[in-house]
Amino acid sequence: MLAILGILLVLLGIIGLITIHFMVLGIITIVGALLIIGGIITITYGLLSDSKNYGMWPTVIGGVVLGVGIILLLFPQMVATILALFMGLFFIISSLIAFVATYRDKKGRVAHALVGSGNLLLGVFVLLNWPENSDLVLGLFISIDLFLGGIWLFILANSLRNVRVEDSIL
């Protein structure tokens, strides 16, 4: 089953690389629709449940979730632009943390420096392409992540196939 899931993720990654713009808008739309459904369910639960236990929190949380879902559906390009900005800032900040770790961890200096350099390059790449190519950047990263995750699952499935029950820790 893991191998089949791995193959499916690899195929989704390849399709995503071919249709990058639609990949991002599709994911934002799906997440928005799921948030709207979840928000409606949570509001309904909050209105129908006994208010002694939770008060009005389920209704408030459901309203926020519903509102976020509506924003995702109405403004997917704006959401992609904001996500790309946060992604670029995340990579820059994580590169700074990795560079600081090179001075604190003597054994892993090279690894920290490599991770920091890679994250810095990714952050600069994202921010230099922001906001014009936000959907391209997000679609590229999502598609590559799906592709690599699929390869990882396929490798895991093949390695687990060779493990005998007697050899396992359980």
C-alpha positions in Angstrom: 0.0 0.0 0.0 2.9 2.4 0.8 4.4 1.7 -2.6 1.1 2.6 -4.4 0.7 5.7 -2.3 4.3 6.6 -3.2 3.7 6.2 -6.9 0.5 8.3 -6.6 2.4 11.1 -4.9 5.2 11.0 -7.5 2.5 11.3 -10.2 0.8 14.2 -8.4 4.2 15.9 -8.1 4.8 15.5 -11.8 1.3 16.7 -12.7 1.9 19.6 -10.3 5.1 20.6 -12.0 3.3 20.6 -15.3 0.3 22.6 -14.0 2.0 24.8 -11.3 -0.5 27.6 -11.3 -3.5 25.3 -11.1 -1.8 23.2 -8.4 -1.6 26.2 -6.0 -5.1 27.5 -6.8 -6.5 24.0 -6.5 -5.0 23.4 -3.1 -6.1 26.8 -1.8 -9.6 26.1 -3.1 -9.8 22.6 -1.6 -8.5 23.9 1.8 -11.0 26.8 1.6 -13.9 24.5 0.9 -12.9 22.1 3.8 -12.6 25.1 6.2 -16.1 26.3 5.2 -17.5 22.8 5.8 -15.6 22.5 9.1 -16.7 26.0 10.2 -20.4 25.3 9.5 -20.1 22.0 11.4 -18.4 23.7 14.3 -20.9 26.6 14.4 -23.8 24.1 14.3 -22.3 22.1 17.1 -21.8 25.3 19.1 -25.4 26.3 18.6 -26.9 22.9 19.4 -24.6 21.8 22.2 -25.0 22.5 25.9 -23.4 25.9 26.5 -22.5 25.0 30.1 -19.5 22.9 29.0 -17.9 25.1 26.4 -19.8 28.4 26.4 -19.8 30.1 23.0 -16.3 29.1 22.0 -17.3 26.5 19.4 -19.5 29.1 17.7 -16.8 31.7 17.8 -14.1 29.3 16.5 -16.5 27.9 13.9 -17.1 31.5 12.7 -13.4 32.2 12.4 -12.8 29.0 10.5 -15.7 29.7 8.2 -14.4 33.3 7.6 -10.9 32.0 6.7 -12.4 29.5 4.3 -14.4 32.2 2.6 -11.3 34.4 2.3 -9.4 31.4 0.8 -12.2 30.9 -1.8 -12.7 34.5 -2.7 -9.0 35.6 -2.8 -6.8 32.6 -3.7 -4.2 34.7 -5.4 -3.8 37.0 -2.4 -3.5 34.0 -0.2 -0.8 32.5 -2.4 1.1 35.8 -2.3 0.9 36.0 1.5 1.9 32.4 1.8 4.9 32.9 -0.5 6.0 35.9 1.6 5.8 33.9 4.8 7.7 31.0 3.1 10.5 33.3 2.1 10.7 34.9 5.5 10.7 31.4 7.1 13.6 30.3 5.0 15.6 33.4 5.8 14.9 33.1 9.6 15.7 29.4 9.6 19.0 30.1 7.8 19.9 32.5 10.4 19.1 30.0 13.1 21.2 27.4 11.3 24.1 29.8 11.0 23.9 30.6 14.8 23.9 26.8 15.4 27.2 26.4 13.6 28.9 28.3 16.4 27.1 26.4 19.2 27.4 22.8 17.8 31.0 21.9 17.1 30.2 18.4 15.7 27.6 19.5 13.2 29.1 22.8 11.9 29.3 21.6 8.3 25.7 20.3 8.3 24.4 23.5 9.9 26.3 25.6 7.5 25.0 23.6 4.5 21.4 23.8 5.8 21.8 27.5 6.5 23.2 28.2 3.1 20.5 26.2 1.4 17.7 27.9 3.3 19.2 31.3 2.6 19.3 30.5 -1.1 15.7 29.3 -1.0 14.6 32.4 1.0 16.4 34.8 -1.4 14.8 32.9 -4.4 11.3 33.2 -2.9 11.7 36.8 -2.0 13.2 37.9 -5.3 10.3 36.3 -7.1 7.7 37.8 -4.8 4.9 38.9 -5.3 4.8 38.4 -9.1 5.6 34.7 -9.1 4.1 33.6 -5.8 2.0 30.9 -7.3 4.9 29.7 -9.3 7.1 29.5 -6.2 4.4 27.8 -4.1 3.5 25.4 -6.9 7.1 24.5 -7.5 7.8 23.8 -3.8 4.5 21.8 -3.3 5.1 19.7 -6.4 8.7 19.0 -5.5 7.6 18.0 -2.0 4.9 15.7 -3.3 7.4 14.1 -5.7 10.1 13.6 -3.1 7.6 12.4 -0.5 6.4 9.8 -3.1 9.9 8.6 -3.7 10.5 8.4 0.1 7.3 6.3 0.6 8.3 4.0 -2.3 11.8 3.5 -0.8 10.2 2.9 2.6 7.8 0.3 1.2 10.6 -1.5 -0.5 12.8 -1.6 2.6 9.9 -2.8 4.7 9.2 -5.6 2.3 12.6 -7.1 3.2 12.0 -6.9 7.0 10.9 -10.1 8.6 8.6 -10.1 11.6 11.3 -11.8 13.7 13.8 -9.1 13.0 11.6 -6.3 14.1 11.8 -4.7 17.5 8.2 -5.4 18.3 
